């Protein structure tokens, strides 16, 4: 009789340890899965910000390009001030043509930089 009770005590301890081990494995799996979800959301948010800034820079370049084509500017260098972007327009005369080099880049750490050349 004594041996039977000892074996039942071992069975109870092994069931508790198995449940504890299973719970720990499930916690680790779900924690890893939740980290992957959060990383994807952060990456997607950053990608949307970069798309927005690139679109804004393209709009600024198009506006500056249309102003340079439609108006007669006789300047060697013009600079615009904006809260998010640094604008730089340089005029160079080459082979009886005037070329405007338009450069737009973001002021923060975002790697957005667009360059366009307008020939008149």
C-alpha positions as CSV (number, residue, x, y, z in Angstrom):
1,X,0.0,0.0,0.0
2,X,2.8,2.3,0.8
3,X,4.3,2.1,-2.7
4,X,1.0,2.9,-4.3
5,X,0.7,6.2,-2.5
6,X,4.3,7.2,-3.3
7,X,3.6,6.6,-7.1
8,X,0.4,8.7,-6.9
9,X,2.5,11.6,-5.4
10,X,5.0,11.4,-8.2
11,X,2.1,11.4,-10.8
12,X,0.6,14.5,-9.2
13,X,4.0,16.3,-9.3
14,X,4.6,15.3,-12.9
15,X,1.2,16.5,-14.0
16,X,1.8,19.9,-12.3
17,X,5.2,20.2,-13.9
18,X,3.9,19.3,-17.3
19,X,1.1,21.9,-17.0
20,X,3.7,24.5,-15.9
21,X,6.0,23.6,-18.8
22,X,3.2,23.8,-21.3
23,X,2.1,27.2,-20.0
24,X,5.6,28.5,-20.3
25,X,5.9,27.3,-23.9
26,X,2.6,28.8,-24.8
27,X,3.6,32.1,-23.2
28,X,6.9,32.2,-25.2
29,X,5.2,31.4,-28.5
30,X,2.5,34.0,-28.0
31,X,5.0,36.6,-26.9
32,X,7.2,36.0,-29.9
33,X,4.1,36.2,-32.2
34,X,3.0,39.5,-30.6
35,X,6.5,41.0,-31.1
36,X,6.3,40.1,-34.8
37,X,3.0,41.8,-35.1
38,X,4.2,45.0,-33.3
39,X,7.4,45.1,-35.5
40,X,5.3,44.8,-38.7
41,X,3.0,47.7,-37.5
42,X,5.9,49.9,-36.7
43,X,7.6,49.2,-40.1
44,X,4.4,49.8,-41.9
45,X,3.9,53.1,-40.1
46,X,7.4,54.3,-41.0
47,X,6.9,53.2,-44.6
48,X,3.7,55.3,-44.8
49,X,5.6,58.3,-43.5
50,X,8.3,57.9,-46.1
51,X,5.7,57.5,-48.9
52,X,4.0,60.7,-47.7
53,X,7.3,62.7,-47.6
54,X,8.3,61.5,-51.1
55,X,4.9,62.5,-52.5
56,X,5.2,66.0,-50.9
57,X,8.8,66.4,-52.3
58,X,7.5,65.4,-55.8
59,X,4.7,68.0,-55.5
60,X,7.2,70.7,-54.5
61,X,9.5,69.8,-57.4
62,X,6.6,70.0,-59.9
63,X,5.6,73.4,-58.6
64,X,9.1,74.8,-58.7
65,X,9.6,73.4,-62.2
66,X,6.4,75.0,-63.5
67,X,7.3,78.3,-61.9
68,X,10.8,78.2,-63.5
69,X,9.4,77.3,-67.0
70,X,6.5,79.8,-66.9
71,X,8.5,82.7,-65.4
72,X,11.7,84.4,-66.4
73,X,14.1,84.2,-63.4
74,X,17.6,85.7,-63.9
75,X,19.2,84.4,-60.7
76,X,22.2,82.3,-60.0
77,X,20.9,80.6,-56.9
78,X,17.6,80.7,-55.0
79,X,16.7,79.0,-51.7
80,X,13.3,78.4,-50.1
81,X,12.6,77.9,-46.5
82,X,10.1,75.2,-45.4
83,X,9.5,73.4,-42.1
84,X,10.1,69.9,-43.5
85,X,12.2,70.4,-46.7
86,X,15.4,72.1,-47.8
87,X,15.0,73.6,-51.3
88,X,17.9,74.5,-53.4
89,X,17.7,75.8,-57.0
90,X,21.0,76.6,-58.9
91,X,21.1,78.3,-62.3
92,X,23.9,77.5,-64.7
93,X,24.4,78.7,-68.3
94,X,25.8,76.0,-70.5
95,X,26.0,76.0,-74.3
96,X,23.5,78.9,-74.8
97,X,21.0,77.1,-72.5
98,X,20.0,77.9,-69.0
99,X,19.9,74.8,-66.7
100,X,18.2,74.9,-63.3
101,X,19.3,72.2,-60.9
102,X,16.5,71.7,-58.3
103,X,17.3,69.7,-55.2
104,X,14.8,68.9,-52.4
105,X,15.7,67.0,-49.3
106,X,14.1,66.5,-45.9
107,X,15.4,68.3,-42.8
108,X,15.0,65.3,-40.5
109,X,16.7,61.9,-40.6
110,X,14.4,60.6,-43.4
111,X,16.4,59.6,-46.5
112,X,14.3,61.5,-49.0
113,X,16.2,63.5,-51.6
114,X,15.0,64.4,-55.1
115,X,17.0,66.1,-57.8
116,X,15.6,67.5,-61.1
117,X,17.1,69.4,-64.0
118,X,15.1,72.0,-65.9
119,X,16.5,73.3,-69.2
120,X,15.3,76.6,-70.8
